[in-house]
């Protein structure tokens, strides 16, 4: 992981993005001055901006982002079925195009009951009625030289998401808008729902027994990080070509679903590793234009504050420290207090700056791979303590507590002594499989 982390730092993916505040109250010049240096330090190239139809995001905010190489993705949240017409939106679209905006997401989760009026949801032909509203707006956006992005469906959803996408594209083709489809993008909410990142990988081609609103012991489905593969499969089967894809909500279990700071760090590092990997089963395909992590920051009283990389100007998640190489630092204005944010029980820990990881489980990595019995015996330990797992002494040095699995051949005692001298609490566990399992169970 150490070499991978160096790659992520030195050669970051051009697809890294963030969700900005989940409101429309942070678009002042002062906000731009605060957050633009931070976004650049984190190597962000994209930023999702929530907006509505009543007023435009200020010109100086958008042009300031673009001037520094950050591409805004405007997410227009509009009520259904009484959404604005293309004529209503012409002034806004004209302004956004003139300011350099290239990407607009129209609507949000149209397959979810809560985003429609009660009467609008219960009427027949839901997909057709949504396409009635989406198409004129998408045509207008395209005419202004911007990319209209089909809204992200709720994974699964009240109306099955994969079916909603496929039927919408079929409707657009049937109406004679095949050329417009060549100009649009798709978007996907890639919440993990507690699954591993590869859950559902391969889409319906690999998991043909997946079925709507039902679970099969023999099949995985699209309710996980690889949701985008299932939506893309629906597009390819309908349009016979891949569409640009924009990933939203990356790096969390789901909105409101809590992760410890350490688990959050591990999950987001794994996603960044996949973004950096050009090939392999775990790599993220090139049709994915951007992967937007949730969320840069929120208002202090927001119900989504637990997901914020920066909860305030003083408190931020450990992932931030890990991504910034020692030769760089966060902007000094406003002042960042690196002592404060690790986990609820360690907010005032004096070692938080030098040891942003609370607990690290260090495993030996052999030439042939990881020992299967190690993976088996650590499961109860992982369930109980939720440590960060890795194979690098260098990365382990970032932890306040280190549990080492393996003897001197794997991890020489002088290396562990150096960790202790650096302020780490180090405990070694070694022996055969049964002995290790017993020792871990006693912890």
Phi, psi and omega in degrees: 000331181299313179294324178295318179298320177299319179296316180298322180288313188277325181231068183294150178295145175280004182256008181285128177217174179222156164276131174281186180313137179279048177205186181242027187252011186230049183242028179277169176297325177295319177299317180298316180296328180286313193266335181299313178299326180291317177300319180293321178297326179274006177063030178288137176245350182223152177212121178275124182244118176284138179209171179234191184260001186273330181206153180278150167298135185305142182303316185295332179290313181293311183292330176295319176298310184297321180298332179260017172083016178254124184269119178282138170248110182274124179254106182272113179268117183230140181287152177238144004270357188270057180277160178297156176274170176300323178297320178299327187266359187301317182297316179295314181298321179298315181295312182298319179295319181294328182276353175106006178293139181238348188224123177230126172268124183258115181079175179214130175043060182291351177270012183247132184305320187295343181265010175237158169292156179305317180290322181295324181288323188277346178290154182290168176058052183302313183297315180299320181290328174292316180298326175306325183269326182288316189302308182300322179292318180296319178299316180296315178301315180296323179295334177273007177082016179251162179267117172283130183249125178297138188293150178290126175281157171293124179305126190078273172079167177293328170245121190311123191299316182296319178294322180298315179297312184297315181293326178295315179294321177298319178297318180296319178294316181299330180274359177092024183249033180300322180293326178295323180301327178294347182254354185262166173241168174246157176225153187216133171277120187250045174297147182276335185053031177083001179272163170296160183297334182270006178299127181079004181301138182100346176067195184295339177295323179275333184237067185292343181272000176296139182222148180301136173058023177217151179246140177239136178295342182263001187218148169257168183224196188269002182274073180188189184301326183276020177310324183299330179294323181290320178292320178295322178299320177297322179293315182295319180293337181264315187257347179067021171204157181282147177249150176302140185236138180238120184269131182240154175068028184287145171090011176227163178290311174181161178303125183089348179275115189280141170233142174295156178305325181289318178293322176300316180297314180298317180298313183290325175297321178295321178294316178299322178297319178293324177296325182278343184275117184285335182222172177109161184298330183268357181288156179266124189303157183290342177291345175284115183279322181207149176239112189254116184280144183251123359223151183301308178198167177218168169296151186301327183265010181289141175294347179263007185300331181296339181268354188290128173297324175238111179280333176202186178288354181244337188244126177215161186286154182301333180304329182296310179299322184291330183276345184263116179297158185298338181281353181236168177208165175292153178305142184280347177233121000289164183292133178255124179264101186284355182280344200269327192248105168228290174215169188302324183276354184233027184298330183250021180293128181291344181265006186297326182291312183276340181228075184290343178268131182286314187213129183236128175260110185265117182250148175285143177241116183268169180302327182268358177126206182263138179292128181300321184293332174297316181296327180287312189286340183274351185304309179299324178297318179295317180298326185278318190248343180052049180285161166287136184249138177193184186232010188246124175296323180298316179290323179299332181297346178278356186260148175285323178235135181232124172257117185259125178254106180140154182272194184296329181297325180274317184223096182304146184298328181294330177290322179289326176298320178298322177295318179296320179296335179274005175099006179274144173269107190248131176230127179260138175234125180214170182132194177278179186302315181294319180295316180297316180300318180295315181296320179294321181295332181279350182285000000 
